[in-house]
Amino acid sequence: MTIPIYQADAFTSALFGGNPAAVCPLQDWLSDDLMQKIAVENNLSETAFLVKENGDYHIRWFTPGTEVKLCGHATLASAHILFTLLGHEGNSITFHSKSGPLQVTRAAGGQLTLNFPANPPEAINESPAGIFEGLGIEPAPVFKTSFDYMVVLPSQKMVEALTPDFKKLAQTPCRGVIATAAGDEADFVSRCFYPQSGIDEDPVTGSAHTIMVPYWAGRLNKTRLKAIQLSKRRGLLDCELKDGRVLMSGNAVTYLKGEIEV
């Protein structure tokens, strides 16, 4: 069986920046086991699988370790491939996912905007064991959502300086851990760690911004925010909190197109 595969760098305008994702359009769903094996073989933070139905697309995302319920950069990469290489007509795509319908729109200049459900974090009084040891920091405010824990640090420099112990951090009972702070060149910055899901540090994480945007919008008293994810590849996002949804805009660049033989 031959399966088409594409790879694109998301949330960047330059190749080798942002976050790479694989995109596999399918006629029908493969077995979960086979999709997981393909994700392991690709060895990227996410591989997206798409099945078209009535003009929309059903989408599922797999890390090298597990299937996840929401992924921003691989959705952006999927829309980019559909618009630029696979002939999708119009400037809007609806993806149906385990997190509900997700819309991606394309602006005249080619920038793509994700429309995702907001996931506001809640402050917690008792931090999970190992989170500060894993990050290598003194105690700081911790917030929790259905996906991740979020730790708010005093400065961008502290986020940049983190050198996590991923074995310890992987013991935190969640999908992953976000470290964020007010930014020097943007409204806020972050780094995102997912050793529990097979990704020590994710280059750019759209789903994490559905958590951070509501938090920083409230703290900064503004609904439009610029964000930088401070990974080595760096990611740039224009964000907006609107009607309980998070809009995240960015670009993508095609890196690869080919075929998988299974």
C-alpha positions as CSV (number, residue, x, y, z in Angstrom):
1,M,0.0,0.0,0.0
2,T,1.3,3.5,-0.9
3,I,0.4,6.5,1.2
4,P,1.2,10.1,0.2
5,I,3.2,12.0,2.8
6,Y,4.1,15.7,3.0
7,Q,6.1,17.6,5.6
8,A,5.8,21.3,6.3
9,D,7.3,23.7,8.8
10,A,4.5,25.5,10.7
11,F,4.4,28.9,12.4
12,T,7.4,30.2,10.4
13,S,8.1,31.9,7.0
14,A,11.5,30.3,6.6
15,L,12.4,26.7,6.0
16,F,14.0,24.9,9.0
17,G,12.2,27.2,11.4
18,G,8.9,26.7,13.4
19,N,7.7,23.2,14.0
20,P,7.8,20.5,11.4
21,A,4.8,18.2,10.9
22,A,4.1,15.3,8.6
23,V,0.7,15.2,6.8
24,C,-0.7,12.0,5.4
25,P,-4.0,12.3,3.3
26,L,-5.9,9.0,3.3
27,Q,-8.8,7.6,1.4
28,D,-9.9,5.6,4.5
29,W,-8.6,5.3,8.1
30,L,-5.7,3.0,8.7
31,S,-5.6,1.0,11.9
32,D,-4.5,2.9,15.0
33,D,-1.5,0.6,15.3
34,L,-0.3,1.4,11.8
35,M,-0.8,5.2,12.2
36,Q,1.2,5.0,15.4
37,K,4.0,3.1,13.7
38,I,4.1,5.7,10.9
39,A,4.4,8.5,13.5
40,V,7.2,6.6,15.2
41,E,9.0,6.2,11.9
42,N,8.6,9.8,11.0
43,N,10.0,10.8,14.4
44,L,8.4,14.3,14.3
45,S,6.5,15.8,17.2
46,E,3.3,15.1,15.2
47,T,2.0,13.3,12.2
48,A,-1.5,14.3,11.0
49,F,-3.8,11.9,9.2
50,L,-6.6,13.3,7.1
51,V,-9.7,11.7,5.6
52,K,-12.0,13.9,3.4
53,E,-15.8,13.8,3.8
54,N,-18.3,16.1,2.2
55,G,-15.8,18.8,1.5
56,D,-14.5,18.8,5.1
57,Y,-11.7,16.7,6.6
58,H,-11.5,14.5,9.6
59,I,-8.1,14.8,11.3
60,R,-6.1,12.8,13.9
61,W,-2.7,13.5,15.3
62,F,0.0,11.1,16.6
63,T,3.2,11.9,18.4
64,P,5.9,9.2,18.4
65,G,4.4,8.1,21.7
66,T,0.7,8.5,21.6
67,E,-2.4,9.9,19.8
68,V,-3.3,13.4,21.1
69,K,-6.7,15.2,21.2
70,L,-5.5,18.5,19.8
71,C,-2.5,19.8,17.8
72,G,-2.1,23.2,16.4
73,H,1.0,23.2,14.3
74,A,0.1,19.9,12.5
75,T,-3.4,21.4,11.7
76,L,-1.7,24.5,10.3
77,A,0.7,22.3,8.3
78,S,-2.3,20.2,7.0
79,A,-4.2,23.3,5.8
80,H,-1.1,24.6,4.1
81,I,-0.6,21.4,2.2
82,L,-4.3,21.2,1.2
83,F,-4.3,24.9,0.0
84,T,-1.0,24.9,-1.8
85,L,-0.5,21.3,-3.1
86,L,-3.8,19.4,-3.0
87,G,-6.1,21.9,-4.7
88,H,-8.5,22.8,-1.9
89,E,-10.8,25.5,-3.2
90,G,-11.8,28.5,-1.3
91,N,-10.1,30.1,1.7
92,S,-11.5,28.1,4.5
93,I,-11.2,24.5,5.7
94,T,-13.1,22.7,8.5
95,F,-11.4,19.9,10.3
96,H,-13.4,17.5,12.5
97,S,-11.4,16.3,15.5
98,K,-11.6,14.8,18.9
99,S,-11.7,18.4,20.2
100,G,-14.6,19.3,18.0
101,P,-14.7,21.3,14.7
102,L,-11.6,23.3,13.9
103,Q,-11.5,26.0,11.2
104,V,-8.5,27.3,9.3
105,T,-8.8,30.3,7.1
106,R,-6.3,31.7,4.6
107,A,-5.7,35.5,4.2
108,A,-4.9,37.2,0.9
109,G,-1.2,37.1,1.7
110,G,-1.2,33.4,2.5
111,Q,-1.1,33.6,6.3
112,L,-3.3,31.0,8.0
113,T,-5.5,31.4,11.0
114,L,-6.5,28.5,13.3
115,N,-9.8,28.8,15.2
116,F,-9.5,26.6,18.3
117,P,-11.5,26.3,21.5
118,A,-10.0,28.3,24.4
119,N,-8.8,26.2,27.3
120,P,-8.4,28.6,30.3
121,P,-6.1,27.3,33.0
122,E,-7.1,27.2,36.7
123,A,-4.7,28.1,39.5
124,I,-3.9,25.2,41.9
125,N,-2.7,25.4,45.5
126,E,-0.9,22.1,45.6
127,S,1.6,21.6,42.8
128,P,2.2,18.1,41.4
129,A,5.2,16.2,42.7
130,G,8.3,16.6,40.7
131,I,7.3,19.6,38.5
132,F,9.8,22.1,40.0
133,E,12.5,19.5,40.3
134,G,11.9,18.5,36.7
135,L,12.2,22.1,35.6
136,G,15.1,22.9,37.9
137,I,13.5,26.0,39.5
138,E,12.2,27.3,42.8
139,P,8.4,27.1,43.4
140,A,6.3,29.3,41.1
141,P,2.6,29.8,40.4
142,V,1.2,26.6,38.7
143,F,-2.0,26.3,36.7
144,K,-3.8,23.2,35.4
145,T,-6.0,22.4,32.4
146,S,-7.4,19.2,31.0
147,F,-4.2,18.8,28.9
148,D,-1.2,20.4,30.7
149,Y,0.3,22.1,33.7
150,M,1.4,25.7,33.2
151,V,4.1,27.3,35.3
152,V,4.4,31.1,35.2
153,L,7.9,32.5,35.7
154,P,9.0,36.0,36.5
155,S,10.9,36.8,33.3
156,Q,11.7,35.7,29.7
157,K,15.3,35.1,30.8
158,M,14.2,32.5,33.3
159,V,12.2,30.7,30.5
160,E,15.2,30.8,28.2
161,A,17.6,29.5,30.9
162,L,15.5,26.3,31.7
163,T,17.4,23.0,31.5
164,P,14.8,20.4,32.4
165,D,15.5,17.0,33.8
166,F,13.1,15.2,31.4
167,K,13.1,11.9,33.3
168,K,11.8,13.8,36.4
169,L,9.5,16.0,34.4
170,A,8.0,12.9,32.7
171,Q,6.6,11.8,36.1
172,T,4.2,14.8,36.2
173,P,0.8,13.3,35.6
174,C,-0.3,15.3,32.5
175,R,0.2,15.6,28.8
176,G,3.1,18.0,29.4
177,V,4.4,21.1,31.1
178,I,4.3,24.7,29.8
179,A,6.7,27.4,31.1
180,T,5.7,30.9,30.3
181,A,6.5,34.5,31.1
182,A,5.8,38.1,29.9
183,G,8.0,38.7,26.9
184,D,10.7,41.2,26.1
185,E,9.9,41.4,22.4
186,A,6.3,40.0,22.5
187,D,3.4,40.0,24.9
188,F,4.4,36.6,26.2
189,V,6.9,33.8,25.6
190,S,7.0,30.1,26.4
191,R,8.7,26.8,26.2
192,C,6.7,23.5,26.1
193,F,7.9,20.1,27.4
194,Y,6.2,16.8,26.6
195,P,8.4,13.9,27.7
196,Q,5.2,12.0,28.7
197,S,4.2,12.1,25.0
198,G,7.6,11.2,23.5
199,I,8.7,14.8,22.9
200,D,11.2,16.4,25.3
201,E,10.7,19.9,23.9
202,D,8.2,20.8,21.2
203,P,9.4,23.6,18.9
204,V,6.0,25.4,18.5
205,T,2.8,24.3,20.2
206,G,-0.5,25.6,19.0
207,S,-2.6,23.7,21.6
208,A,-0.5,25.2,24.4
209,H,-1.5,28.7,23.2
210,T,-5.2,27.8,23.7
211,I,-4.1,27.7,27.4
212,M,-1.8,30.7,27.5
213,V,-3.8,33.2,25.5
214,P,-6.8,33.2,27.9
215,Y,-4.3,33.6,30.8
216,W,-2.3,36.4,29.3
217,A,-5.3,38.2,27.9
218,G,-6.7,38.4,31.4
219,R,-3.4,39.4,33.0
220,L,-2.5,42.0,30.3
221,N,-6.1,43.2,29.8
222,K,-6.0,42.8,26.0
223,T,-7.4,40.3,23.5
224,R,-4.8,40.6,20.7
225,L,-1.4,39.2,21.7
226,K,1.9,38.4,20.0
227,A,3.7,35.3,21.2
228,I,7.1,33.7,20.8
229,Q,7.9,30.1,21.6
230,L,11.6,30.1,22.6
231,S,12.7,26.8,21.2
232,K,15.8,26.6,19.1
233,R,13.7,26.8,15.9
234,R,11.5,29.6,17.4
235,G,7.8,30.1,16.6
236,L,6.0,33.3,16.0
237,L,2.2,33.5,16.6
238,D,-0.3,36.3,16.3
239,C,-3.1,35.4,18.7
240,E,-6.6,36.7,19.6
241,L,-9.1,35.7,22.2
242,K,-12.6,36.0,20.7
243,D,-15.9,34.6,21.8
244,G,-14.4,31.8,23.8
245,R,-12.1,30.8,21.0
246,V,-8.4,31.3,20.4
247,L,-7.3,32.5,16.9
248,M,-3.7,31.8,16.1
249,S,-2.2,33.1,12.9
250,G,1.1,32.1,11.2
251,N,2.7,30.9,8.1
252,A,4.0,27.5,6.9
253,V,6.6,26.3,4.4
254,T,6.6,23.0,2.5
255,Y,9.7,20.9,3.0
256,L,9.0,17.4,1.6
257,K,6.5,15.5,-0.5
258,G,6.8,11.7,-1.1
259,E,5.2,8.3,-0.6
260,I,5.2,5.7,2.2
261,E,5.3,2.0,1.3
262,V,3.6,-0.2,3.9
